[in-house]
Amino acid sequence: MSEDNPDVPRNPPPPEYQGGPPQQPKRGSMGLGILLGVPALYALYFGTTLGIAPDEGYKTFLAGPAAFIPIAVYLAVAVVLAVRPRTSRLGAGLLIGLGVFTLLGGGICVGFLAQMRA
């Protein structure tokens, strides 16, 4: 009977956790992505959509959708960078910057609309 023998433990000790090789630190900076992404997105957005308003005389079928093309290009670049392991933190920062752009842009738009009393 093993219960009578004090030299034999009742339950074997749990095995030591031997995790895989330590992961390499991710490259890129999320903060840098945010700080560079927001102004770049504003510059890209306002620089490429200048003059597409209907009262500016630019009347084509792209006048409405052209406002979303810069955002779509920025989003595509940010997703590609976020998916790649080497630049995932930078891409995540750019995606967060897109959220900041949306929040600030929405706030500015609502502020202008609130001041325009009919």
C-alpha positions in Angstrom: 0.0 0.0 0.0 1.4 3.3 -1.0 -0.6 5.2 1.6 1.5 3.7 4.3 4.8 4.6 2.6 5.7 8.3 3.4 8.4 8.4 0.7 5.8 8.2 -2.1 3.8 11.5 -2.6 0.0 11.1 -3.0 -0.2 13.5 -5.9 2.6 14.2 -8.3 3.7 17.8 -8.3 2.6 19.8 -11.3 5.1 20.0 -14.1 7.0 23.2 -14.5 5.6 25.4 -17.2 8.0 25.6 -20.0 6.6 28.3 -22.2 7.9 28.7 -25.7 10.7 31.0 -26.6 10.2 34.6 -25.3 8.4 36.7 -27.8 10.2 39.5 -29.5 9.0 43.0 -28.5 6.7 44.5 -31.1 8.1 47.3 -33.2 6.5 50.6 -33.8 4.8 53.0 -31.5 1.1 53.2 -31.0 1.4 56.8 -29.7 3.4 57.8 -32.8 0.6 56.3 -35.0 -2.0 58.3 -33.2 0.0 61.6 -33.2 0.9 61.3 -36.8 -2.3 59.7 -38.0 -4.8 62.3 -36.9 -3.1 65.4 -38.5 -2.2 63.4 -41.6 -5.8 62.3 -41.9 -7.1 65.9 -41.5 -4.5 67.1 -44.1 -5.4 64.3 -46.5 -9.1 64.8 -46.1 -9.2 68.5 -46.4 -6.5 68.6 -49.0 -8.2 66.2 -51.4 -11.8 67.2 -50.9 -11.2 71.0 -51.4 -13.5 72.3 -54.1 -15.9 69.4 -54.5 -18.8 71.1 -52.9 -21.7 71.6 -55.4 -21.6 75.4 -55.0 -17.9 75.4 -56.1 -18.9 74.3 -59.6 -17.5 70.8 -59.3 -20.5 68.8 -60.4 -19.6 65.2 -61.2 -20.9 61.8 -60.0 -17.9 61.7 -57.6 -18.8 64.9 -55.8 -20.5 63.0 -52.9 -18.4 59.8 -52.7 -15.2 61.7 -53.2 -15.4 62.8 -49.5 -15.0 59.2 -48.4 -12.1 58.2 -50.7 -9.3 59.6 -48.5 -10.8 57.9 -45.5 -11.0 54.6 -47.3 -7.3 54.9 -48.5 -6.2 55.7 -44.9 -8.2 52.8 -43.5 -6.7 50.4 -46.0 -3.2 51.4 -45.2 -3.9 51.3 -41.5 -5.3 47.8 -41.7 -2.4 46.5 -43.8 0.0 47.9 -41.2 -2.0 46.5 -38.3 -2.1 43.0 -39.8 1.7 42.8 -40.3 3.5 41.7 -37.1 6.4 44.2 -37.5 4.2 47.2 -37.8 1.1 46.1 -35.8 1.5 48.8 -33.1 1.8 51.6 -35.7 -1.2 50.3 -37.6 -3.2 50.1 -34.3 -2.2 53.7 -33.6 -3.4 54.7 -37.0 -6.7 53.0 -36.5 -7.1 54.7 -33.1 -6.3 58.0 -34.9 -9.2 57.3 -37.3 -11.5 57.1 -34.3 -10.1 60.3 -32.9 -10.6 62.0 -36.3 -14.2 60.8 -36.3 -14.9 62.0 -32.8 -13.2 65.4 -33.3 -14.7 65.8 -36.8 -18.2 65.0 -35.5 -17.8 67.4 -32.7 -16.6 70.2 -35.0 -19.5 69.5 -37.4 -22.1 69.5 -34.6 -20.6 72.8 -33.3 -20.9 74.5 -36.7 -24.4 73.2 -37.1 -25.4 74.4 -33.7 -24.2 77.9 -34.5 -26.1 78.1 -37.8 -29.5 79.2 -36.5 -32.1 79.3 -39.2 
